[in-house]
Amino acid sequence: MVFAAGRGERMGPLTRDRAKPSLPFCGVPLLTRLLRWLTGAGVSEVVVNLHHHPGTLEPLLVSAERTMPGLTIGRSPEPELLGTSGGLSRAAARFGLGSDAGGPLLVLNGDTLPTFDLGEMASFHGAADAEATLLSDPRPGPEFAGERRLETGEDRVITGLSRPGGPGFGFSGVWLLEPTALGHLHGGRGGLSQDLLPGLIAAGTARAFPSRAPWFEIGTPRRYLEASLRALEGGALPESRTRPADAARTDSRSRAAGRWPELIGEGSVVGEAACVEGSLLLEDVRIGARAAVRDSIVAAAETVPAGARIEAALFAGGAATPL
């Protein structure tokens, strides 16, 4: 199950008129990348919950069903936003998720892109005889800043949650659940870590699967930009680095200095003698002549005036706010 219903409020104007998983991540919608990763790992049945601007996700789901052989996608609409706990409960009832016949259930957030080996996690999960296995980083980096950590005991049994930034494993939000694990789910409006995890900890049936594989999350504009740069710098994405024909067009005196065209959105144009460095431009952006955009995000269909200087900011609604 992929959680894609949230409003993405921490993203501010970037998600005002679109669902967060529809945002481009290095040139491809994040949800598309996530579905490619899932199918590449052998997953053929996916359920996606929908609430906030579902019309921006539906074309991506239709395209995935058409272009990813063997993939079927169930939609779990939420007329009223339920949260991850309620969303999982609703989808489980609607689609029989976690049934004995279906085996373990993989649950993850639609604003993340993992790269770990799902087969290794499944093997760990089976050998541990766990009800739940949580993908965890034993040496969490800045992408886990502000998040509570998983405390573990012998055999990676999860024993509790530490304070944000405290000792323990960083949790990526990826779960592998046995059907019995859903018996600990109350289906309230909170998150799974608040609703599902306490019962699993009390039963001693939750395990932390350690992985140092890259993991990308776009929960805030700053994280969105940092994750995009880190994904390309780390070479974690296998796609070609060739500039697509419909990416930003520049004349001979312009300089789109971002090293990767994946950071320059479709239909965007960089004006004469303008400079774009370490920045992310969404679709149909116009960068005026002699403008400079550095370490920033420019929202879709925005125009940066000629000669403007945008640095470490989100440019949306004609104004720049610090990232």
HELIX and SHEET records of a PDB file:
HELIX    1   1 GLU A    9  THR A   15  5                                   7    
HELIX    2   2 LYS A   20  SER A   22  5                                   3    
HELIX    3   3 LEU A   30  GLY A   40  1                                  11    
HELIX    4   4 PRO A   54  THR A   56  5                                   3    
HELIX    5   5 GLU A   58  THR A   67  1                                  10    
HELIX    6   6 GLY A   83  PHE A   95  1                                  13    
HELIX    7   7 LEU A  118  ALA A  128  1                                  11    
HELIX    8   8 PRO A  142  PHE A  144  5                                   3    
HELIX    9   9 GLU A  154  ARG A  156  5                                   3    
HELIX   10  10 PRO A  179  HIS A  184  5                                   6    
HELIX   11  11 LEU A  192  ASP A  195  1                                   4    
HELIX   12  12 LEU A  197  ALA A  203  1                                   7    
HELIX   13  13 PRO A  221  GLU A  233  1                                  13    
HELIX   14  14 PRO A  261  LEU A  263  5                                   3    
SHEET    1   A 7 THR A  72  PRO A  77  0                                        
SHEET    2   A 7 GLU A  45  LEU A  50  1                                        
SHEET    3   A 7 VAL A   2  PHE A   3  1                                        
SHEET    4   A 7 LEU A 105  ASN A 109  1                                        
SHEET    5   A 7 PHE A 169  LEU A 177 -1                                        
SHEET    6   A 7 ALA A 132  ASP A 137 -1                                        
SHEET    7   A 7 ALA A 206  PRO A 210  1                                        
SHEET    1   B 7 THR A  72  PRO A  77  0                                        
SHEET    2   B 7 GLU A  45  LEU A  50  1                                        
SHEET    3   B 7 VAL A   2  PHE A   3  1                                        
SHEET    4   B 7 LEU A 105  ASN A 109  1                                        
SHEET    5   B 7 PHE A 169  LEU A 177 -1                                        
SHEET    6   B 7 ARG A 148  THR A 152 -1                                        
SHEET    7   B 7 ILE A 158  PRO A 164 -1                                        
SHEET    1   C 2 PRO A  24  PHE A  25  0                                        
SHEET    2   C 2 VAL A  28  PRO A  29 -1                                        
SHEET    1   D 2 THR A 112  PRO A 114  0                                        
SHEET    2   D 2 TRP A 215  GLU A 217 -1                                        
SHEET    1   E 3 VAL A 269  VAL A 270  0                                        
SHEET    2   E 3 ARG A 286  ILE A 287  1                                        
SHEET    3   E 3 THR A 303  VAL A 304  1                                        
SHEET    1   F 3 CYS A 275  GLU A 277  0                                        
SHEET    2   F 3 ALA A 292  ARG A 294  1                                        
SHEET    3   F 3 ARG A 309  GLU A 311  1                                        
SHEET    1   G 4 LEU A 280  LEU A 281  0                                        
SHEET    2   G 4 ILE A 297  VAL A 298  1                                        
SHEET    3   G 4 ALA A 313  ALA A 316  1                                        
SHEET    4   G 4 ALA A 319  PRO A 322 -1                                        
END                                                                             
